[in-house]
Amino acid sequence: MSSKQQNAAHQRSASFEDVWQKRTSLVKQEMAAASAASDAKTARLKALRLEKEQQDAAAAAAAPPRATKGKR
């Protein structure tokens, strides 16, 4: 192999490696964005659930207790 062929092969290899690294970093960024969106959604739903539980507890405390029937 001549020096030109070795240079060309080395450049192609480096080019493929650059493309691979760019693609990998793009995928990592997309995964991080999706994870952040999921975390935000989970936090929002948890806050809504806790608020509803608090409202239900307040409503249960304000409501009169249910009368229980005696033994038959």
Contacts in CASP RR format, 6 or more apart in sequence:
PFRMAT RR
TARGET T0000
AUTHOR 0000-0000-0000
METHOD contacts of the structure
MODEL  1
MSSKQQNAAHQRSASFEDVWQKRTSLVKQEMAAASAASDAKTARLKALRL
EKEQQDAAAAAAAPPRATKGKR
1 9 0 8 1.000
END
